[in-house]
């Protein structure tokens, strides 16, 4: 390897290290904030779906119970049993 390439490689390595030292924390912070917001949105959406399912279930059960109390089925005629 000639000396100019070696010097350029060394300069590039120093620049890369400086960039990683300077730019990595803000990039990681931005990724962390984005991930945190995504997790928060997922938790909120999950809670909203759970509440919606619970409300639908309670509504269905209460409607079925009130319908059963209001409108009983008509009586069914049953023939008397025959004795042998």
Order of alpha helices (4+ residues) and beta strands (2+ residues): alpha
